[in-house]
Amino acid sequence: MPRLLLVAIVCAWTAPALAYSHFGTGVGTARVHWDDTPVRWFATERGVPGVTASVFQTTIARAFATWQDVPTASIEFAFAGFTAAEPFDEDGLSAIGFQDHPEMDRVLGATTFLYDDETGELIEADIFFNSIFEWSTAAGGDPDRFDVESVAVHEIGHFLGLGHSAIGETELRPEGGRRVLGSGAVMFPISLGRGSIVDRVLEADDIAGVSDLYPDGNFENSTGGVHGRVRRGSAPAKGAHVIVFNPRTGDLIGGFALGDDGGFQILGLTPGPYVVRVEPLDDADIDSFFALDDVDIDFLVTYYPRLVAAPSGGVGDSFDVTVRPK
């Protein structure tokens, strides 16, 4: 059975990466996913100052429940016990725990996967939390520590097969890296900082992503989608970030124009009209987004001039968004 190892990280100060997307999409393999549920996971036996192994396990279980409780998704998890195994050991166990990685001084946590390259079926996924940082499980957060549950919810999104979300806004720090000014998804790759507990709660983009990957029986019939192309003249604006906004609910859900013709499709939408915005990925390393070498970032932010309808149980008519060069 062909097997590949994939690593995803969440950083304290880095640059944005993938939006409502799934690992495997656009990189020549099936979408990475679990076939059998409940998915069994283990907690390591080691805690850190302020977080015992028992409290850590309880917190991780709560983070798993956040994803399991999405009503339009059909994924379940089961705690299988404590283990002396370490995250990132290729041992068939999905282990979650603390490890000391001082060389990764901007990385709060990371997830690795072992999966079948032909089917995308996950065989093992491990998560580590970097113990060089100070951690907290306080109900209201701790202003001097990073929140275990918030980072766990993000990393479990990767554990499920989700990529990063690009729905967020950052600014450059004088000392290097980026500061988050606003985020519209738990799967945004940059931490909101010490003390923040905002990412304990999923946003619309996260819910659409996991529901599309693990749909429940009624998801496809009760939601809709939009699809189209992003064009710059006669050429595709490949890799453009496409965001749809529901003016009634305020939901933001994103996707990318990854088709050879600049095509995109965004599913899991509440039926109704949407505002469509297209923007370039021009403030980060494109290589961290896609396994592509022809991403177009030389265009202006553009709104489609009309509302686009997402019908119940299907996708609306295809439309083109024409962008202008900078």
MOSULJO-V496818 format. One record per run of one state. SS is the DSSP state (helix for helix, strand for strand, loop for the rest). FROM is the first residue (numbers start at 1). TO is the last residue. Records with the same first field share a line. If there is no record, write none. Layout:
# MOSULJO-V496818
SS=FROM-TO ; FROM-TO
This chain:
# MOSULJO-V496818
loop=1-2 ; 12-21 ; 23-32 ; 34-38 ; 45-47 ; 49-50 ; 52-52 ; 69-72 ; 74-76 ; 84-94 ; 100-106 ; 117-120 ; 131-134 ; 137-145 ; 161-161 ; 163-164 ; 166-167 ; 173-177 ; 184-187 ; 189-189 ; 191-197 ; 201-203 ; 214-214 ; 216-218 ; 233-234 ; 237-240 ; 246-251 ; 257-262 ; 271-271 ; 280-285 ; 289-301 ; 304-307 ; 311-314 ; 316-318 ; 323-326
strand=3-11 ; 22-22 ; 33-33 ; 39-44 ; 48-48 ; 51-51 ; 73-73 ; 77-83 ; 95-99 ; 107-116 ; 121-130 ; 135-136 ; 146-147 ; 162-162 ; 165-165 ; 168-172 ; 178-183 ; 188-188 ; 190-190 ; 215-215 ; 223-232 ; 235-236 ; 241-245 ; 252-256 ; 263-270 ; 272-279 ; 302-303 ; 308-310 ; 315-315 ; 319-322
helix=53-68 ; 148-160 ; 198-200 ; 204-213 ; 219-222 ; 286-288
